[in-house]
């Protein structure tokens, strides 16, 4: 955490006083799952802000060990009170595809909050941006048309950069459907092996999940502003 503090201090000019730092977490978060909350607390102390502990992840997505399609098959959902007009900074320790942060961003915006910035210690995705390129979004729209939204419950523009990069590798919507069905089966198999009964997963909470993610979101390894 000391390294994180030093890194955050280099970017202190990006954070005005009064911001709300929000980390995706379940109400029973503990152990490694509590790291994002700890990071949000550090940010709030350093930058004269507050931590939001009311907005929580309402489902269990079991993303550990999941491949890209398995992650997309189980999108995070949230509940809790958003302060309308307030500026939120989304905080996480590690992101892969970025879907959880995108859904949290969407949730905040739906209920009137403003996503001011994003802090991520490690972006493990191939694309270090969170927002997809317009080229890939347009390609997905042209290739899959409205069937894409029927399959995933979101618009192509709601994808993160790494989600879009993954999906452009498919040439037909049937290919996506087949891979998604296989992913659902793999999720069920993996959870049954752990003695976990999987509940039905809802679709994304909105049609523009990634829209509020900041293009130049703060990630470890970025040069100081």
N, C-alpha and C positions, 0 to 999 in steps of 0.2 A: 504493500500500500504506500510505502514511502516513495517509491519510484512514481507511482500514480500521482501523488501529491506534487512532486517536483514538475512533472509533466503538465498537470493542470495549472500550476502557477505560471508557467510560460504562456498560457493562453488566457490569462485572467482578464484581459481587455474585452473578451467576447461576452462576458457575463455581467450585466448590470445588476444592482441590488434589487431584491424583491421577486426574483424568479422562483418558480416552483420546480423542484427537481423530482422527477417521477421515474421510477424503475419498474419494469414489468416483474411482478412477483405474485405468487399465490398467497392466500391468507396464512398458510401454515409454513411459509418458506423458512428453511433452516439450512445449516451447513453451506455447501457451495451455492445453493439456491438463494442464500441471503447476501451473497457478495454484491449484486447490483444495488440492493438497498443500502449497504454499507458505503458504497461508492457515492450514491446519491446524498447520503448524510455528510460525507466529506465535502462534496461540492457545495452543499447548502451552507456549511460552516465557513468555507473559504470565501464564498461570494455573496454572503449576506442574504441568503435566500431561505426557503423553507422546503421541507420534504413532504411529499404527499404519500400518506400511507393508506388512504381510503380507496383509491382505485386499485383493484386487484384482478388478477387473472381468474376467470370464473370456470375455466375448464382445464383439464390436464392433457397436454398435447404429446407428452412422451417423445420429445425430439432427440433425446440422447441416443446416438447410434443409428439415427434414421438417415436415409438417403434423400436427395432433393424432392422426389415426388412424394415420399412419405411425409415430409415436412409440409408440403403443400396440401396434402390430403387432410391434415389435422391443423387447421389454422387457429391461433389463439383468439379467445374472446375475453372481454373485460366487463366489469361492473363497478359501480361506485360513482360518487358525485364529482362532476367537473365544474370548476368555477368559471362561469361564463366571462370571457374577456381576459382572463388571467393568462400570463405567459408561462408556458411549460418547457422545461428542458428534459428530453427523454434520455435516460441513462442506462447503460448496460455494460457488462464486463466483456462479453464475447457475443458476436453475431456471425451467423453463417450465411443463410440466404437473406436474412433481414426481415422475414415475414412477421415475426412477433412485434418488432418495432413499428412496422408499417401498420399493423392492426391497432396498436396502441395509439399511434398518431391519428388514425382515422377516428377512433373512439373519442379522443380529446376534442377533435374538431367538430364532430357531429353535435356535441353538446356545448359548443360555444367557446371552447378553449383555443388558445393560439400556441402552435408548436414553434417555439423560438429557436431551438437548436437541438442537436443530438450529440451526446458524448458516448463514445464506444472505446474501450481500451484495446480490444483486438477485433479486427474485422477479418474473419477466417475465410471469407468468400473470395473467389477469384477476382471479381470486380470490386475495387475498394470504394466505389461510389455506391450510394444507396438508391439513387433515383435512376430508373432505366433510361436508355437512350431513346430518343424519338424514333430513330430508325427501326429499332427492334420492336417498339410498341406498334408502329404502323405495319410492320411485317406480320406480326401476330394477328392484327385485325384483318389484314387482307387474306391471310392464309386460312384462318379458322372462322372468321365472320362471327355471327351471334352465337354459334355453337360453343365458343370458348366460354362465354359468360354463363351459358347453361350448364357447363361442366363444373366450373369453379365457383360460380356465384359472385364473381367480381369482373370488372372491366379490365382489359389489358393494361390500361394506364395505371391501374392499382398495383401492378406487379412491382417488385423491387428489381434493381439492376441484375442481381444474380438469378432471380427467378426468371426474368425475361431471357437472359443469356442461356439458361437451361432449356427453356421451352422452344426457342427458335431451332433447336436441334431436331424437333419433330416436324415431319412434312405433312402429316394428316391428323385430323381430329380423332380419327379412329385409333391412331397410334397413341395419342394422349389418353384416350379412354381406356385402352388396354393396359397401359402402364399404370394408370391410376387405380384400376381394379386390382392389379397385382400388388400395388403398394398397400391398398387397404387390407388385402389378405396377409401381407407380410407384417403389417402393424398388429393385426389380430393374433397371428402366430407368435410374434415376439412377446406380446403382453400375456398371452395364455401361458407361455413358458415361465413367466414370472408370477403366475397366479393372479393376474389382474384382469378383471372384467371390464372391457372397454365400453363406454357409453357412446351413444350416437353423437357424432361431432356436427355442430352447426356450420353453416356457411359463413363466409366473411361478413363482418358487421356492416360493411358499406361497399360502395362501388368505386371508391377512390382512396384506398388504404395508403398508398405510398405518396399521395399528393403533398402531404405536409412535411415529409422528410426533407431536411435541409440538404441542398446539393453539396455544400462544403461542410458537412457534418464533421465534428471533431473526433479524430481517431488517433490512437497512439502511433507515433512515428511521423505524424504531420509536422512540418516545420512550424515554428512559433509564429503566431500572427504578428 
